[in-house]
Amino acid sequence: MLSTLEVVTTVIVGLMVGVEFSVAFIMNRILNALPEDSAQLGHAHGGRMLGALMPFWYIGSLVLAAVWAVAGWHRHGAGLVVTAGGLLILSVLMSVLLLVPINNRNKTWTPETRPADWKQQLNRWERFHYVRVAVIVAAFALLVAALV
């Protein structure tokens, strides 16, 4: 049963990393290359779509890692899982404190209602997102290392 939990947790976190990596290095570049109104509308739509899904994915990943850490406390690699869980906590805190406030504003903007500094706000979100991606990549690597 623990082996199943380990694999499921690693896959769920790995998929989350893939989505967030794609947002950072593919989708944002595509959206930023579009004409101004289209770029802003694309970012707003992406913020609504992923903003609805990602809280469950982040919290779910954290819960799975915590259950793995508790259930596998006696096994080799438990420290790696605990450290990965700590990084997932950090990613949730970063999300709530830094990224979600910007995203909540962004997802309501239209070309008519966006603030003058909308590009600067999205650039700030992207910088925070790069750091968050690095954090969850590290958490994923630790979970994979705990498996071997």
Summary of the structure (lengths in Angstrom):
residues: 148
radius of gyration: 17.1
end to end distance: 16.7
largest distance: 57.8
contacts: 448
relative contact order: 0.17
helix: 86%
strand: 0%
